[in-house]
Amino acid sequence: MIPKTRTYSIGYIIDCKNVKKEGDGERAAADGLAQIREKEYMAALVNAGVPMEKIVRLGISLQGKKVTVRRE
C-alpha cells in the first residue's frame, strides 16, 4: 500500500507464511525474504521515492502461537 502523500522516509515490505510442521519457521521466514528479492517487490517503493537503504524487508512465519521474524 502506498499513501497518497509523496514524502516517504521509510518503507516496509512484509511477507507472511503459514507453517504446518514443527521446526520449519526459520526456513519459511527465510523463504519469505527470498520471495521479496525474487519478485522485486521493492521496485514500487523505490519508484515512489523511498531510498533503497530505507526499505525494511520482513519475512514472517506463523505456526499457531509461534512467530518467527527475519529482517533484511
C-alpha positions as CSV (number, residue, x, y, z in Angstrom):
1,M,0.0,0.0,0.0
2,I,1.4,3.4,-1.0
3,P,-0.1,6.5,0.7
4,K,-1.2,9.5,-1.4
5,T,1.4,11.8,0.1
6,R,4.7,11.8,-1.8
7,T,7.1,12.2,1.1
8,Y,8.4,8.9,2.4
9,S,11.1,8.4,4.9
10,I,10.9,4.6,5.2
11,G,9.1,1.7,3.6
12,Y,8.2,-1.8,4.8
13,I,7.7,-5.0,2.8
14,I,6.3,-7.9,4.7
15,D,5.9,-11.5,3.6
16,C,3.9,-13.8,5.8
17,K,4.0,-17.6,5.6
18,N,1.8,-20.1,7.5
19,V,3.8,-23.1,8.7
20,K,2.3,-26.6,9.3
21,K,5.3,-28.6,10.6
22,E,7.3,-28.0,13.7
23,G,10.7,-26.5,13.1
24,D,10.0,-25.1,9.7
25,G,9.6,-21.5,11.0
26,E,13.1,-20.2,10.3
27,R,13.1,-21.7,6.8
28,A,9.7,-20.2,6.0
29,A,10.8,-16.8,7.2
30,A,14.0,-17.0,5.0
31,D,11.8,-18.1,2.1
32,G,9.7,-15.0,2.5
33,L,12.7,-12.8,2.3
34,A,13.9,-14.7,-0.8
35,Q,10.5,-14.2,-2.4
36,I,10.7,-10.4,-1.7
37,R,14.0,-10.3,-3.5
38,E,13.0,-12.6,-6.4
39,K,9.7,-10.8,-7.2
40,E,11.3,-7.4,-6.8
41,Y,8.6,-6.0,-4.5
42,M,10.9,-3.1,-3.6
43,A,10.5,-1.6,-7.1
44,A,7.2,0.0,-6.3
45,L,8.6,1.7,-3.2
46,V,11.7,2.9,-5.0
47,N,9.6,4.3,-7.8
48,A,7.5,6.1,-5.2
49,G,10.7,7.8,-3.8
50,V,11.7,5.6,-0.9
51,P,15.6,5.2,-0.8
52,M,16.7,1.6,-1.0
53,E,18.6,1.8,2.3
54,K,15.3,2.9,4.0
55,I,13.3,-0.2,2.9
56,V,12.8,-2.7,5.6
57,R,12.1,-6.3,4.4
58,L,10.4,-8.7,6.9
59,G,9.9,-12.4,6.4
60,I,7.4,-13.7,9.0
61,S,6.3,-17.3,9.6
62,L,3.3,-18.2,11.7
63,Q,2.8,-21.6,13.4
64,G,-0.1,-21.5,15.8
65,K,1.1,-19.1,18.6
66,K,4.7,-19.3,17.5
67,V,6.0,-16.5,15.3
68,T,9.4,-16.2,13.6
69,V,10.6,-13.0,12.1
70,R,13.7,-12.4,9.9
71,R,14.7,-9.0,8.8
72,E,16.8,-7.7,6.0
